[in-house]
Amino acid sequence: MFLLAETAQTNQGALGYLYTYGPLVLMFVVLYFLLIRPQQKRQKTRNQMLGALKKGDKVVTIGGLHGTIMEITDDTCVLRVNDATKMTFDRSAINSVTQSAAKE
């Protein structure tokens, strides 16, 4: 009788690992597809947008400032806010492009 009970427990050893670690693995897979993967896509899109910036683009900074790119380097860009004001920003401070120079 005890021998049968021990045999049943040893056969469930492999299934026991599956029941123990299966939900944990499933949770990591779900977190990857719900959180990590979409963030990677957004980051890739943002990097493409920052790489495509050029002189004459109308942009909005992360602070909400609207301006036109007058000069651009690898790290910085100079925005013309109005006729008399030019401001220098990090390239990463650009949030979005409202109008591309090619469309004008």
trRosetta pair geometry for C-beta under 8 A, 3 or more apart (Angstrom, degrees):
i j d omega theta_ij theta_ji phi_ij phi_ji
1 4 6.0 -51 -155 29 30 109
1 5 6.9 27 149 -15 61 105
2 5 5.5 -53 -151 36 39 113
2 6 6.4 39 152 -18 69 104
3 6 5.8 -54 -148 37 31 110
3 7 6.4 33 153 -20 64 107
4 7 5.6 -54 -146 36 32 113
4 8 6.4 34 155 -20 65 105
5 8 5.8 -53 -150 34 30 111
5 9 6.6 29 153 -18 63 106
6 9 5.7 -56 -149 36 33 111
6 10 6.4 28 156 -16 67 106
7 10 6.0 -56 -146 37 31 107
7 11 6.5 30 156 -18 64 107
8 11 5.9 -56 -149 36 30 110
8 12 6.5 21 156 -12 64 110
9 12 5.9 -62 -148 41 31 106
9 13 7.2 60 148 -52 61 85
10 13 5.5 -18 -161 -18 41 119
11 14 7.7 -51 176 24 41 95
11 15 7.8 19 134 9 65 113
12 15 5.0 -64 -155 54 61 110
12 16 5.3 78 140 -41 82 97
13 16 5.4 -47 -145 26 27 118
13 17 7.1 28 155 -17 58 97
14 17 6.0 -50 -159 29 34 109
14 18 6.9 33 145 -16 63 105
15 18 5.3 -53 -151 36 42 115
15 19 6.2 37 153 -16 72 105
16 19 5.9 -56 -145 41 30 106
16 20 6.0 26 155 -18 65 112
17 20 5.6 -59 -141 41 29 109
17 21 5.8 -11 174 15 70 113
18 21 6.9 -68 -125 54 19 82
18 22 4.9 37 174 -46 61 121
19 22 6.1 -26 -104 20 18 120
19 23 7.9 17 -177 -11 44 98
20 24 7.7 -7 139 0 57 118
21 24 5.2 -61 -156 43 52 117
21 25 5.9 52 150 -22 81 104
22 25 5.9 -58 -147 37 28 107
22 26 6.2 28 156 -18 65 109
23 26 5.4 -54 -142 40 33 115
23 27 6.2 40 155 -26 66 103
24 27 5.7 -50 -149 30 29 113
24 28 6.8 28 152 -15 61 103
25 28 5.8 -55 -153 36 34 110
25 29 6.5 34 150 -19 66 105
26 29 5.7 -54 -149 35 33 113
26 30 6.4 32 154 -17 66 106
27 30 5.8 -54 -147 38 31 110
27 31 6.3 31 154 -18 65 107
28 31 5.7 -53 -143 39 31 112
28 32 6.3 39 154 -26 64 103
29 32 5.7 -51 -152 29 30 115
29 33 6.7 14 157 -6 63 107
30 33 6.2 -64 -148 44 30 100
30 34 5.9 12 161 -6 68 118
31 34 6.0 -66 -133 48 26 100
31 35 5.4 -22 -176 24 68 118
31 36 6.9 58 135 -10 75 102
32 35 7.2 -67 -114 53 11 78
32 36 4.9 -40 -143 42 53 123
32 37 6.1 65 153 -29 68 99
33 36 7.8 -9 -38 50 17 83
33 37 5.3 -2 -128 14 40 138
34 37 7.8 73 15 37 15 99
34 38 7.4 -24 172 1 28 118
35 38 6.9 -80 -158 39 14 100
35 39 6.5 6 161 -13 58 117
36 39 5.9 -65 -152 38 29 111
36 40 6.4 29 155 -21 66 107
37 40 5.7 -54 -149 33 31 112
37 41 6.7 31 154 -19 64 103
38 41 5.6 -53 -150 35 37 113
38 42 6.4 37 153 -18 68 103
39 42 5.7 -51 -147 37 34 111
39 43 6.3 34 154 -19 65 106
40 43 5.7 -54 -145 37 31 112
40 44 6.3 34 154 -21 64 105
41 44 5.7 -54 -148 35 31 112
41 45 6.4 30 154 -17 64 106
42 45 5.8 -56 -149 37 31 111
42 46 6.3 31 153 -20 66 107
43 46 5.7 -54 -145 37 31 112
43 47 6.3 32 156 -19 65 106
44 47 5.8 -54 -147 36 29 110
44 48 6.5 31 153 -19 62 105
45 48 5.8 -55 -151 35 31 112
45 49 6.4 32 151 -20 65 105
46 49 5.6 -54 -149 35 33 112
46 50 6.3 29 154 -15 67 106
47 50 5.8 -53 -143 40 32 108
47 51 6.2 33 155 -20 64 109
48 51 5.7 -57 -146 39 29 112
48 52 6.3 20 158 -15 64 112
49 52 6.0 -65 -147 40 27 105
49 53 7.4 52 151 -49 60 85
49 94 7.8 -149 128 112 105 115
49 96 7.4 -45 176 -128 151 49
49 97 6.4 -157 -166 -6 106 111
50 53 6.0 -23 -160 -14 38 114
50 91 5.9 97 -166 152 110 104
50 92 6.9 5 -123 -99 148 52
50 94 6.4 147 -108 65 84 118
52 97 8.0 -66 93 -32 104 156
53 57 5.7 -116 -150 35 70 154
53 59 7.3 8 -128 -71 114 142
53 69 6.3 143 176 -74 104 166
53 72 5.9 -171 120 -139 108 155
53 77 6.7 -66 142 -84 144 151
53 91 7.0 -171 43 -152 153 101
53 94 6.5 92 -88 65 145 174
53 97 7.1 -167 -102 -80 79 121
54 57 5.8 108 59 -27 60 111
54 69 7.0 150 106 86 28 143
54 72 6.7 -133 -136 32 27 151
54 100 8.0 48 46 -161 103 84
54 101 5.7 -97 91 24 104 134
55 69 5.5 -132 -124 111 38 101
55 70 6.8 18 -142 -174 92 18
55 71 6.9 6 -102 -99 106 26
55 72 6.1 -145 -64 6 71 107
55 101 6.6 46 96 -69 50 162
56 68 6.6 -17 -149 -176 30 105
56 69 6.5 -37 21 66 23 88
56 101 3.0 79 98 -111 116 126
56 104 7.0 -111 167 16 121 141
57 68 7.2 165 84 -152 36 62
57 69 4.9 24 52 15 83 121
57 97 5.3 -52 -178 -138 122 111
57 99 7.1 173 -160 89 56 55
57 100 5.6 -24 -116 -130 91 46
57 101 5.2 -76 -61 -29 57 90
58 66 7.2 10 -180 -174 95 91
58 67 7.4 -168 -148 104 63 27
58 68 5.3 -35 -96 -96 69 75
58 69 7.9 -139 -77 0 23 77
58 97 7.1 104 76 -167 54 66
58 98 4.8 -60 108 65 102 98
58 99 4.1 26 40 48 118 94
59 66 7.6 175 91 -147 41 52
59 67 6.4 -20 61 67 79 70
59 68 7.6 131 16 -110 75 26
59 69 6.2 53 1 -43 121 97
59 79 7.0 -105 60 -110 107 122
59 94 5.0 -38 177 -145 143 108
59 95 7.6 141 173 48 92 62
59 96 6.8 168 -154 89 72 42
59 97 5.3 -42 -100 -106 80 55
59 98 6.5 171 -106 7 21 83
60 64 6.6 -18 -175 -142 102 32
60 65 7.1 155 -156 75 56 39
60 66 5.5 -24 -100 -95 76 68
60 94 7.6 105 74 -161 41 64
60 95 5.1 -50 100 61 86 108
60 96 5.1 4 48 55 104 86
60 98 6.0 81 -25 -39 99 110
61 64 6.8 -41 71 27 78 20
61 65 4.5 8 30 50 118 91
61 67 7.4 22 -26 21 103 108
61 79 7.4 -99 -49 -27 116 164
61 89 5.9 -128 -112 -129 131 163
61 93 5.0 0 -153 145 102 96
61 94 6.1 -67 -108 -104 59 40
61 95 5.9 89 167 -4 18 97
62 93 5.4 -109 13 -162 104 64
62 94 7.6 53 -29 86 79 3
62 95 4.7 137 -78 -62 56 107
63 93 7.3 -6 -5 -175 95 110
65 79 7.2 118 124 103 116 157
65 81 6.6 -54 -180 -110 109 114
65 87 7.3 -38 150 63 156 153
66 81 7.4 106 84 -138 58 73
66 98 7.2 -2 -137 0 103 150
67 79 3.3 72 114 171 146 118
67 80 5.8 160 -170 69 99 38
67 81 4.7 -54 -98 -88 111 56
67 87 7.0 -124 -82 44 168 105
68 79 6.5 132 60 -158 33 72
68 80 4.9 -23 61 55 92 97
69 72 5.5 11 -180 -54 126 112
69 77 5.3 -45 -133 -180 103 125
69 78 7.2 101 -159 72 58 53
69 79 6.1 -45 -93 -100 46 67
69 80 8.0 -22 65 12 1 81
69 101 8.0 -81 55 -51 106 120
70 78 4.7 -56 62 99 101 101
70 79 6.8 145 4 -128 91 14
70 80 4.9 91 -49 -32 119 101
70 86 6.1 -47 25 -131 153 118
71 77 6.7 177 91 -154 56 55
71 78 4.2 32 45 30 95 116
72 76 7.7 -162 -146 102 45 50
72 77 4.4 -3 -109 -112 78 96
72 78 7.5 -131 -64 24 47 68
72 91 7.3 81 -157 -102 93 106
73 76 5.3 23 48 52 106 74
73 77 7.2 -164 26 -75 62 53
73 91 7.7 -122 76 -54 61 118
74 91 7.3 -89 147 -20 32 151
75 90 6.5 -53 166 -141 75 74
75 91 5.9 -144 -178 -2 23 110
76 88 5.6 5 -179 -175 127 99
76 89 6.6 155 -155 82 76 37
76 90 6.0 -64 -103 -110 66 36
76 91 6.2 -123 -90 -38 13 79
77 88 7.4 167 86 -150 33 58
77 89 5.8 -20 63 64 80 87
77 91 5.5 94 -17 -95 102 70
77 94 6.9 22 39 -50 143 123
78 86 5.4 13 176 177 107 110
78 87 7.1 163 -155 81 61 33
78 88 5.2 -30 -99 -95 74 71
78 89 7.9 153 -97 19 26 70
79 86 6.9 165 82 -155 41 60
79 87 5.3 -18 59 62 93 86
79 88 7.8 170 16 -89 72 22
79 89 6.2 20 -7 4 114 117
80 83 7.8 26 179 -103 113 21
80 85 7.1 126 -161 87 54 59
80 86 5.4 -30 -97 -100 63 79
81 85 4.3 -34 54 96 108 116
81 86 7.3 -176 7 -94 80 25
81 87 6.0 43 -30 0 116 112
82 85 5.1 50 43 30 81 103
89 93 4.3 -111 174 65 115 137
89 94 7.1 123 111 -53 135 74
90 93 4.7 106 63 -15 81 102
91 94 6.4 -36 -177 4 48 111
94 97 7.6 26 168 -62 121 72
97 100 6.0 43 156 -73 132 73
99 103 6.0 -114 -171 64 82 128
99 104 7.2 78 153 -60 116 93
100 103 5.0 96 66 -3 85 103
100 104 8.0 -144 98 -16 54 82
101 104 6.1 -46 -164 13 44 115
